[in-house]
Amino acid sequence: MKLDAEFCETRCPVCTRARAGVGWAKWLQRIEMRLTGGGCPAGRDRRRRYGVNPDEPLERRGGGV
C-alpha cells in the first residue's frame, strides 16, 4: 500500500475521520502533527499536492466568501 496524498484524502483511518469531525481522530491527528511537524508522509504529500494540511478539507482553500 502506497502512502501518498490520495491515501490521506480517501483511505487513512485517522485523517478521514478527523476531517469528518470525529473527536478521538481529531485528538490523535493533532498529536501526530505536533510530534512529526506536519503529519505522516501521506499527510505531508497531501500538503505538497493539494496545498492543504491533513486536518483541512480540500474545499476550505478554494476561493471562498
Secondary structure, DSSP 8 states (H G I E B T S, - for coil): ---SHHHHHHT-TTHHHHHHT-HHHHHHHHHHHHHHTS-SHHHHHHHHHHSS-TTS-GGGGS---
